[in-house]
Amino acid sequence: MTIYYFTISVIAGLGFILTDKKKEKKKTVIYIILSFLILVFTASFRYAIGFDYFSYKNIYETISGLEFNDILNYYWKEPLFFILCKLFCILGCPYHLFLVFLNIFLISAVLWFVFNYSKIPWTSIYFYITLQFLAYNMNLLRQSVALTFFLFAYPFLKDKKIVPYTILIITGGMFHNTLLLLLPFYFLLTKKNTKKYTLLVILLSVLIYYFFDPFFSLIMPMLPEKYADYFDGYFWKPSTYVYVIPSALYCILIYLFRKRIRGDIQRSLYINSAIYNFIINLFITKHFILERFSVYPFAISLIAIPEIIYSYRRKGKKQTTSYYCVLILFILYGIAYFLFAAYKGFHNVYPYISLLDKSHSSPVN
């Protein structure tokens, strides 16, 4: 666990020292580069952690023996990840080198998003680790790539440009079909948040929750065959309500600070994404596998929380007590989320196992 505590401390400490008191573009760029190097190292130097680590290793080795025609025949619904694997196989890259390049892409995309849309970049990177997005990247590779396409699509969602948004979502969906859920969310996330709308969403959610299994049995035949394996497996089992607490707290925090968010669309995006994140997490008490859909609306937290904190800043003057109180409140939320995730073993990335641990455990010839 030491590497996680070290990474969180260094990234938060450097960010606060270099960029918090005076926002200078040069210092922010330097900080982003340093964060990039630390995060890529952390994600790439791991070994055998992440539930799907060896599954993806097996996929990568299997793809090396297939032709492109075979890939398009077998994986035609989600071909892009497997085509990417094949291209790296052609270049002669071993699996771990493929992971390094993939981590570079995933983390670059997140830092691009943070640099362009976060009011306080260092807090976004802190929450990227503590709210389990880094852990997600170290486990669910295909869906993590799909998530980056949602981040790329965010400016078009915010500006209500449906064509480029749709193109990016469909492209990302060819890495992992779950992203296609975000097509209707173009309308749901930007819908003006009113008391009537919130009440309607809650009532519909309660109704669907109560009748979920018979409702799902109707749409199950329309799902890809590969998902049939989940229905009797471990991840189809219900989760306990304790796993819903982090998303409930986030939803409450965003709602309590909603008046600090400027702009109607921005406010609606942040509040609606928090509500839908909570609702989706609530449904894991029916079937745990549904948790993976929540990562998309929850990703907006990387810019929503910093914007709330930033609203308490005073330009050119000493920061107020309110600013530091709100900052500490969200920092504590982040570390509490991290400790909870580590205790529960989210994504099987806790404790950290490095390549050095692998070499130390290998028999001496």
Salt bridges, closest charged atoms under 4 A:
GLU61 OE2 - LYS57 NZ 2.65
GLU78 OE1 - ARG142 NH1 3.02
GLU78 OE1 - LYS226 NZ 2.21
ASP159 OD1 - LYS158 NZ 3.44
ASP213 OD1 - HIS287 NE2 2.88
ASP264 OD1 - ARG267 NH1 3.15
